[in-house]
Amino acid sequence: MNQLVTFQDMLPTVQWNEQLIQMVLQQIKKDFALQGYAIDGQTEDVPAFLTELLNQLRVFVNQDVHGLSNVLYRVDMSENQVAIALSDSDENAENVLLKLIIERELQKVNWRLKWASET
């Protein structure tokens, strides 16, 4: 699996590169860890990292809705936004959540890069 193709498929309007992918994955890892959910996979192994993240999201959906709420809060996504995305999609819940989380973390990374370049 080519990681750039995977990300490009998820968000085709983004010009992905290795550095941007790594920054987004590091942000995901940080936000999950701040809520007590360690994603142990190395961000350099993108397919393995995404598989581990999908597995954690599956656990949230099936067994730990409170944990999911906490992570969504940390990532800065509203439960209403998630509910709308889930109702509008034919995909399974963890795939929808993965895409939403990557989109939001990408926004955070882009803001950080923008502000860093302006200072």
Stockholm file with secondary structure:
# STOCKHOLM 1.0

chainA/1-119         MNQLVTFQDMLPTVQWNEQLIQMVLQQIKKDFALQGYAIDGQTEDVPAFLTELLNQLRVFVNQDVHGLSNVLYRVDMSENQVAIALSDSDENAENVLLKLIIERELQKVNWRLKWASET
#=GR chainA/1-119 SS CCHHHHHHHHSTTSCCCHHHHHHHHHHHHHHHHHTTCCCCSCTTSHHHHHHHHHHHHHHHHHHCHHHHHHHHHHHTCCHHHHHHHHHTCSSCHHHHHHHHHHHHHHHHHHHHHHHHHHC
#=GC SS_cons         CCHHHHHHHHSTTSCCCHHHHHHHHHHHHHHHHHTTCCCCSCTTSHHHHHHHHHHHHHHHHHHCHHHHHHHHHHHTCCHHHHHHHHHTCSSCHHHHHHHHHHHHHHHHHHHHHHHHHHC
//
